Amino acid sequence: MPKGLHTLIRINKWEVDQRRRELGNLLGTLAALKGNLQGIEEEVILEQGVAQASPEEAGLFYGSYAKTVIERRHQLNDSMAQMEVQIAAAREELNAAYRELKKFEVAQQNRDRYETQEFARREQEILDELGLEAHRRKNLAARLSGRQS
């Protein structure tokens, strides 16, 4: 199963990236809505200036314009409120995906650390065995050379 965690990590990274893209798109949409609202505010200021410059014409048209602007503001504010809700949900989904990814990454780190420790333990056992064998041979050679003299 060593491949399994790597595959799960890769899939979850893709999921996190997807959630980030979705959140980025939602944030972009919210920024566009805020820009539209700002544009309306600037337009209103211009129209008020025009209305003050020629009050007799403005009396005929400004009332319906103001009503339309109020509706557009209301629609934009409603849309922005809905986007805020969607953004909060997208952030939660991103956090959940990130937590899931971290779970697999930590499991892989633990597995890697265990394998490294196990390798070091086995290597030390081999070195200990070689050391003991060298010591036995040295003692055997010393005993044999002591008998021959």
trRosetta pair geometry for C-beta under 8 A, 3 or more apart (Angstrom, degrees):
i j d omega theta_ij theta_ji phi_ij phi_ji
1 4 4.3 -31 -168 13 78 130
1 5 7.2 73 146 -20 87 85
2 5 6.9 -54 -165 28 37 101
2 6 7.3 29 148 -9 65 109
2 111 7.3 170 -119 153 79 141
3 6 5.7 -64 -158 41 43 112
3 7 6.1 43 149 -22 76 108
4 7 5.8 -59 -150 36 29 110
4 8 6.3 26 155 -16 66 108
5 8 5.5 -53 -144 40 35 111
5 9 6.1 39 155 -23 67 104
5 104 5.8 170 -158 -171 84 95
5 107 6.0 -143 -129 102 132 109
5 108 4.6 164 144 -83 136 97
5 111 6.6 165 11 20 165 155
6 9 5.6 -51 -147 35 30 113
6 10 6.4 31 153 -19 63 105
6 108 7.1 103 -71 -117 60 137
7 10 5.7 -54 -149 36 31 110
7 11 6.3 29 154 -17 65 107
8 11 5.7 -54 -145 38 32 111
8 12 6.1 26 158 -15 66 110
8 104 4.8 -148 115 -134 114 149
9 12 5.9 -60 -144 42 27 107
9 13 6.3 33 154 -24 64 104
9 101 6.9 83 -143 -154 62 77
9 104 4.9 -164 -79 122 74 125
9 105 6.0 99 -122 -76 116 71
9 108 6.2 -12 -56 -29 139 150
10 13 5.7 -50 -147 31 30 112
10 14 6.6 32 152 -19 61 103
11 14 5.7 -55 -156 34 32 113
11 15 6.5 34 146 -21 65 105
12 15 5.2 -47 -146 34 40 117
12 16 6.4 43 153 -20 67 99
12 97 6.8 170 -165 -176 81 80
12 100 5.5 -147 -138 113 128 99
12 101 4.0 171 138 -94 122 79
12 104 5.8 150 16 28 153 141
13 16 5.7 -50 -149 35 33 111
13 17 6.4 35 151 -19 64 105
13 101 6.1 103 -71 -131 54 130
14 17 5.6 -54 -150 37 32 113
14 18 6.4 37 150 -22 65 103
15 18 5.6 -50 -150 32 32 114
15 19 6.5 30 153 -17 64 104
15 97 4.7 -150 127 -151 105 123
15 100 7.4 -24 87 78 144 131
15 101 7.3 -168 65 -61 105 107
16 19 5.7 -54 -149 37 32 110
16 20 6.4 35 151 -21 65 105
16 94 6.9 79 -148 -154 67 73
16 97 4.7 173 -86 128 64 115
16 98 5.5 88 -119 -81 119 67
16 101 5.4 -19 -43 -35 132 150
17 20 5.6 -52 -148 34 32 114
17 21 6.5 34 153 -20 65 103
18 21 5.8 -55 -151 34 31 110
18 22 6.4 30 152 -18 66 106
18 97 7.9 -140 61 -145 90 168
19 22 5.7 -52 -147 37 33 112
19 23 6.3 33 154 -18 65 106
19 90 6.8 161 -169 -174 81 79
19 93 5.3 -157 -133 116 121 96
19 94 4.0 165 141 -96 125 73
19 97 4.8 174 -11 26 151 152
19 98 7.9 -116 72 -36 145 83
20 23 5.8 -56 -147 39 30 110
20 24 6.2 33 152 -21 64 107
20 94 6.3 97 -70 -127 57 124
21 24 5.5 -55 -148 37 31 114
21 25 6.4 34 153 -21 65 103
22 25 5.7 -52 -151 33 31 112
22 26 6.5 29 152 -16 64 105
22 90 5.5 -150 117 -143 105 123
22 93 7.7 -22 80 85 140 134
22 94 8.0 -163 64 -65 102 102
23 26 5.7 -55 -148 38 33 110
23 27 6.2 33 154 -18 67 106
23 87 6.9 85 -145 -144 79 72
23 90 4.4 163 -91 138 79 124
23 91 6.3 92 -119 -74 130 60
23 94 5.6 -13 -38 -48 140 141
24 27 5.7 -54 -144 38 31 110
24 28 6.3 35 154 -22 64 106
25 28 5.6 -54 -150 35 30 114
25 29 6.5 32 152 -19 64 103
26 29 5.6 -51 -149 34 34 112
26 30 6.4 34 152 -18 65 104
26 83 6.3 162 -174 -163 89 89
26 86 5.5 -150 -139 116 135 109
26 87 5.0 175 132 -88 130 78
26 90 5.4 172 14 4 155 162
27 30 5.6 -51 -147 36 34 113
27 31 6.4 37 152 -21 65 104
27 87 6.5 92 -73 -120 69 122
28 31 5.6 -52 -148 35 32 112
28 32 6.5 34 152 -20 64 103
29 32 5.6 -52 -150 34 33 113
29 33 6.5 34 151 -19 65 103
29 83 5.9 -155 104 -126 107 132
30 33 5.6 -52 -150 35 34 112
30 34 6.4 33 152 -17 65 104
30 80 6.4 90 -143 -136 82 77
30 83 4.4 166 -86 140 92 142
30 84 7.2 99 -117 -66 133 61
30 87 6.5 -3 -42 -54 145 138
31 34 5.6 -53 -148 37 33 111
31 35 6.3 38 150 -22 64 105
32 35 5.4 -52 -149 36 33 115
32 36 6.5 37 150 -21 64 101
33 36 5.5 -49 -150 33 34 113
33 37 6.5 34 151 -18 64 103
33 76 5.7 159 -173 -160 93 88
33 79 5.5 -155 -129 107 140 115
33 80 5.0 180 125 -78 140 87
33 83 6.4 -175 13 -4 152 155
34 37 5.6 -52 -150 36 35 113
34 38 6.3 37 150 -19 65 104
34 80 6.8 89 -66 -110 73 130
35 38 5.5 -52 -147 37 33 112
35 39 6.3 38 151 -22 64 104
36 39 5.4 -52 -149 34 32 116
36 40 6.6 36 151 -21 64 100
36 76 5.8 -156 99 -119 114 132
37 40 5.6 -48 -151 31 34 113
37 41 6.6 36 150 -19 64 103
37 73 6.8 83 -133 -128 91 70
37 76 4.8 164 -77 141 96 149
37 77 7.5 90 -105 -63 135 68
37 80 7.4 -12 -36 -45 141 140
38 41 5.6 -52 -152 34 34 114
38 42 6.5 32 151 -16 66 104
39 42 5.8 -55 -148 38 32 109
39 43 6.2 34 152 -21 66 108
40 43 5.5 -55 -147 37 31 114
40 44 6.3 37 153 -25 66 102
40 69 6.2 146 -173 -150 110 92
40 72 5.8 -176 -115 112 144 126
40 73 6.2 -174 123 -76 154 81
40 76 7.2 -154 -1 -5 148 157
41 44 5.7 -49 -149 30 31 113
41 45 6.8 33 151 -19 61 102
42 45 5.7 -51 -154 32 35 113
42 46 6.7 34 149 -16 65 104
43 46 5.6 -55 -152 37 35 112
43 47 6.2 31 152 -17 68 108
43 69 7.6 -164 95 -113 111 120
44 47 5.7 -56 -144 40 31 110
44 48 6.2 35 155 -23 65 105
44 69 5.8 103 -88 -158 108 156
45 48 5.8 -52 -148 33 28 112
45 49 6.7 32 151 -20 61 104
46 49 5.7 -56 -156 33 33 113
46 50 6.6 30 149 -16 66 104
47 50 5.5 -51 -147 37 37 112
47 51 6.2 39 152 -22 67 105
47 62 7.0 147 157 -123 108 91
47 65 6.1 -152 -175 145 151 147
48 51 5.5 -51 -144 37 33 114
48 52 6.4 33 155 -19 64 104
49 52 5.9 -55 -148 36 30 109
49 53 6.5 32 152 -23 63 106
50 53 5.6 -55 -150 32 32 114
50 54 7.0 -26 168 30 66 93
50 58 7.0 154 115 -88 76 113
51 54 7.4 -87 -147 62 24 62
51 55 6.8 57 165 -104 66 52
51 58 3.4 110 -142 -137 78 146
51 62 4.7 56 -111 -86 134 141
52 55 6.9 7 -141 -69 29 85
52 58 7.5 33 -34 -28 26 168
54 57 4.6 11 127 31 117 111
54 58 6.0 142 91 -23 69 94
55 58 5.4 -61 -137 41 33 115
55 59 6.3 47 162 -35 66 97
56 59 6.1 -44 -157 16 28 115
56 60 7.9 22 149 -12 54 100
57 60 6.0 -58 -167 31 42 109
57 61 6.6 -5 155 13 75 113
58 61 6.4 -81 -140 55 34 85
58 62 4.4 26 180 -29 82 125
59 62 6.8 -20 -84 27 15 106
59 63 7.6 21 -175 -21 41 106
60 63 7.9 -102 153 20 16 102
61 64 6.3 -67 -162 42 47 101
61 65 5.9 45 148 -22 79 113
62 65 5.3 -60 -145 42 36 115
62 66 5.9 40 157 -25 71 104
63 66 5.9 -52 -147 32 26 110
63 67 6.6 27 153 -19 61 105
64 67 5.5 -50 -149 34 35 114
64 68 6.4 37 152 -19 65 104
65 68 5.7 -57 -151 36 32 111
65 69 6.3 31 152 -20 66 106
66 69 5.6 -53 -146 36 32 112
66 70 6.4 35 154 -22 65 103
67 70 5.8 -53 -151 33 30 112
67 71 6.7 30 151 -18 63 105
68 71 5.7 -55 -153 36 33 112
68 72 6.3 31 151 -18 67 106
69 72 5.6 -54 -145 38 33 111
69 73 6.3 37 154 -21 66 103
70 73 5.8 -51 -148 34 30 113
70 74 6.4 32 152 -20 62 106
71 74 5.7 -56 -150 36 30 112
71 75 6.3 29 153 -18 66 106
72 75 5.7 -53 -146 37 31 111
72 76 6.2 30 155 -17 65 107
73 76 5.8 -58 -147 39 29 109
73 77 6.1 27 156 -18 66 108
74 77 5.8 -55 -145 37 28 110
74 78 6.3 30 154 -19 63 106
75 78 5.7 -55 -148 37 30 111
75 79 6.2 29 153 -18 65 107
76 79 5.6 -54 -145 38 32 111
76 80 6.2 32 155 -20 66 105
77 80 5.6 -52 -145 37 31 111
77 81 6.4 35 153 -21 63 103
78 81 5.7 -53 -150 34 31 112
78 82 6.5 30 152 -16 64 105
79 82 5.7 -54 -150 37 33 111
79 83 6.3 35 151 -21 66 105
80 83 5.5 -51 -145 36 34 114
80 84 6.4 42 152 -25 64 100
81 84 5.6 -47 -151 29 33 115
81 85 6.9 33 150 -17 62 101
82 85 5.7 -53 -155 34 36 112
82 86 6.4 32 149 -15 67 106
83 86 5.5 -55 -146 41 36 111
83 87 6.0 39 153 -24 68 105
84 87 5.6 -51 -144 35 29 113
84 88 6.5 33 154 -21 62 103
85 88 5.8 -52 -151 33 30 111
85 89 6.6 28 151 -15 63 105
86 89 5.7 -55 -149 38 34 111
86 90 6.1 34 152 -20 67 107
87 90 5.6 -53 -143 38 32 112
87 91 6.3 36 154 -22 64 103
88 91 5.8 -51 -149 33 30 112
88 92 6.6 30 152 -18 62 104
89 92 5.7 -55 -152 36 33 111
89 93 6.4 33 150 -18 66 105
90 93 5.6 -52 -147 37 34 112
90 94 6.3 37 152 -21 65 104
91 94 5.6 -52 -148 36 32 113
91 95 6.3 34 152 -19 65 104
92 95 5.6 -51 -147 36 32 112
92 96 6.3 33 153 -19 65 104
93 96 5.7 -52 -146 36 32 111
93 97 6.3 31 154 -18 65 106
94 97 5.8 -55 -146 38 30 110
94 98 6.2 31 154 -20 65 108
95 98 5.6 -55 -145 37 30 112
95 99 6.3 33 155 -20 65 104
96 99 5.8 -51 -148 35 31 111
96 100 6.5 33 152 -20 63 105
97 100 5.6 -53 -150 35 32 114
97 101 6.4 35 151 -20 65 104
98 101 5.6 -51 -148 35 33 113
98 102 6.3 34 153 -20 65 105
99 102 5.7 -54 -147 36 31 112
99 103 6.5 41 151 -28 63 101
100 103 5.6 -48 -154 24 32 117
100 104 7.1 23 153 -9 62 102
101 104 6.1 -63 -158 39 33 104
101 105 6.2 30 150 -18 69 110
102 105 5.4 -55 -141 40 34 112
102 106 6.0 35 159 -20 69 105
103 106 6.1 -56 -149 36 24 108
103 107 6.5 24 152 -18 60 108
104 107 5.5 -52 -146 37 34 113
104 108 6.3 35 154 -19 66 104
105 108 5.7 -54 -148 37 32 111
105 109 6.4 34 151 -20 65 104
106 109 5.5 -50 -146 35 34 113
106 110 6.3 35 153 -19 65 104
107 110 5.7 -54 -149 37 31 112
107 111 6.3 32 151 -19 64 106
108 111 5.5 -53 -146 38 33 113
108 112 6.2 34 154 -20 66 105
109 112 5.7 -53 -145 37 30 111
109 113 6.2 30 155 -19 64 107
110 113 5.7 -54 -145 37 30 111
110 114 6.3 32 154 -20 64 106
111 114 5.7 -54 -148 36 30 112
111 115 6.3 28 154 -18 64 106
112 115 5.8 -56 -147 37 30 110
112 116 6.3 31 153 -20 65 106
113 116 5.7 -54 -148 36 31 112
113 117 6.3 29 154 -16 65 106
114 117 5.8 -57 -147 39 30 109
114 118 6.1 30 154 -20 66 109
115 118 5.6 -53 -142 38 30 112
115 119 6.2 35 155 -21 64 105
116 119 5.8 -52 -148 35 29 112
116 120 6.4 27 153 -17 63 106
117 120 5.7 -54 -147 38 32 110
117 121 6.2 35 152 -23 65 105
118 121 5.6 -51 -146 34 31 114
118 122 6.4 29 156 -16 64 105
119 122 5.9 -56 -148 38 29 108
119 123 6.2 30 154 -19 64 109
120 123 5.6 -54 -144 39 30 114
120 124 6.3 32 155 -20 64 106
121 124 5.8 -56 -150 36 28 110
121 125 6.5 33 151 -21 63 103
122 125 5.5 -50 -150 32 34 114
122 126 6.6 35 152 -18 65 102
123 126 5.7 -53 -153 34 33 112
123 127 6.4 30 151 -16 65 106
124 127 5.5 -53 -144 40 35 111
124 128 6.1 39 154 -22 67 105
125 128 5.7 -53 -146 36 29 112
125 129 6.3 30 154 -19 64 106
126 129 5.7 -55 -149 37 30 112
126 130 6.3 30 152 -18 65 105
127 130 5.6 -52 -146 37 32 112
127 131 6.3 36 152 -21 65 105
128 131 5.6 -53 -148 36 31 113
128 132 6.3 31 154 -18 65 105
129 132 5.8 -52 -146 37 31 110
129 133 6.3 31 154 -19 64 107
130 133 5.7 -54 -145 38 30 112
130 134 6.3 32 155 -19 65 105
131 134 5.8 -54 -147 36 29 110
131 135 6.3 30 153 -19 64 106
132 135 5.6 -54 -148 37 32 113
132 136 6.3 34 153 -21 66 104
133 136 5.7 -50 -146 34 32 112
133 137 6.4 31 155 -17 64 106
134 137 5.8 -55 -148 38 31 110
134 138 6.3 33 153 -22 65 106
135 138 5.7 -54 -147 35 31 112
135 139 6.4 28 155 -15 65 106
136 139 5.9 -57 -148 40 29 108
136 140 6.1 29 154 -19 65 109
137 140 5.5 -54 -142 40 30 112
137 141 6.1 32 156 -20 65 105
138 141 5.8 -53 -146 37 28 110
138 142 6.3 28 152 -20 63 106
139 142 5.6 -53 -145 36 32 111
139 143 6.3 30 155 -18 66 105
140 143 5.8 -53 -146 37 31 109
140 144 6.2 28 155 -16 64 108
141 144 5.8 -55 -144 40 30 109
141 145 6.1 25 158 -15 65 108
142 145 6.0 -56 -143 41 28 105
142 146 6.2 31 154 -22 63 109
143 146 5.6 -56 -146 37 30 113
143 147 6.5 30 155 -20 64 104
144 147 5.9 -53 -149 33 33 110
144 148 6.6 29 155 -19 64 107
145 148 5.7 -54 -146 36 36 112
145 149 6.8 35 158 -24 64 104
146 149 6.3 -54 -150 27 31 108
